[in-house]
Amino acid sequence: MLGIAFNNRGLVGWLPVIANFEYSVAIFRFKDKENWLKAAFIINTVMFIVFSLAIMNYVAAVGNTVVAATTAVSLAKEARSNKF
């Protein structure tokens, strides 16, 4: 609610709100599906990367890129081993 109330960035300001909502729904919807949660987490971090770049927070953008990349690598390794 605070993200909506104090948004002064327009549409870009909605990205963290949407990202957190998306991941919260994913946790409840896919609580027993690890790979689906990883995919939802990648989507979440990509939204935060876009937001961080828009507000010129390059340190967070780099950190989120590393997190998204390592999660994607983990997801790809599990998909290759047919656990998906």
C-alpha positions in Angstrom: 0.0 0.0 0.0 2.8 2.4 0.7 4.4 1.8 -2.7 1.1 3.0 -4.2 0.6 5.9 -1.8 4.1 7.3 -2.2 4.6 6.6 -5.9 6.2 9.7 -7.5 7.7 7.9 -10.5 4.6 7.3 -12.6 4.4 3.9 -14.3 8.0 3.0 -13.4 7.0 3.4 -9.7 4.5 0.6 -10.1 7.2 -2.0 -11.0 8.2 -2.8 -7.4 4.6 -3.0 -6.4 3.7 -5.4 -9.3 6.9 -7.4 -8.8 6.2 -8.0 -5.1 2.6 -8.8 -5.8 3.6 -11.3 -8.6 6.0 -13.1 -6.3 3.6 -13.2 -3.4 1.0 -14.8 -5.6 3.6 -17.2 -7.0 4.6 -18.3 -3.5 1.0 -19.2 -2.6 0.2 -20.7 -6.0 3.4 -22.7 -6.6 4.5 -23.5 -3.1 5.3 -27.1 -4.0 6.9 -26.4 -7.4 10.4 -25.2 -7.0 11.1 -24.5 -10.6 8.0 -22.4 -11.1 9.0 -20.4 -8.1 12.4 -19.9 -9.6 10.8 -18.7 -12.9 8.6 -16.3 -10.9 11.7 -15.0 -9.0 13.4 -14.3 -12.3 10.5 -12.3 -13.5 10.5 -10.4 -10.1 14.2 -9.6 -10.4 13.9 -8.4 -14.0 11.2 -6.0 -12.9 13.5 -4.7 -10.2 16.4 -4.4 -12.7 14.2 -2.2 -14.9 13.1 -0.1 -11.9 16.7 0.2 -10.6 17.9 1.4 -14.0 15.1 3.9 -14.2 16.0 5.5 -10.9 19.7 5.2 -11.7 20.5 2.8 -8.9 23.2 0.9 -10.8 24.5 -1.1 -7.8 21.1 -2.6 -7.2 20.7 -3.3 -11.0 24.0 -5.1 -11.1 23.1 -7.1 -8.0 19.7 -8.1 -9.3 21.2 -9.0 -12.6 23.6 -11.4 -10.8 20.7 -12.9 -8.9 18.6 -13.3 -12.0 21.4 -14.9 -13.9 22.3 -17.4 -11.2 18.7 -18.3 -10.8 18.3 -18.8 -14.5 21.4 -21.0 -14.6 20.0 -23.1 -11.8 16.7 -23.4 -13.6 18.4 -24.4 -16.8 20.5 -27.0 -15.1 17.4 -28.6 -13.5 15.5 -28.4 -16.8 18.4 -30.3 -18.5 18.2 -33.0 -15.9 14.5 -33.4 -16.7 13.4 -32.3 -13.2 11.2 -29.6 -14.6 
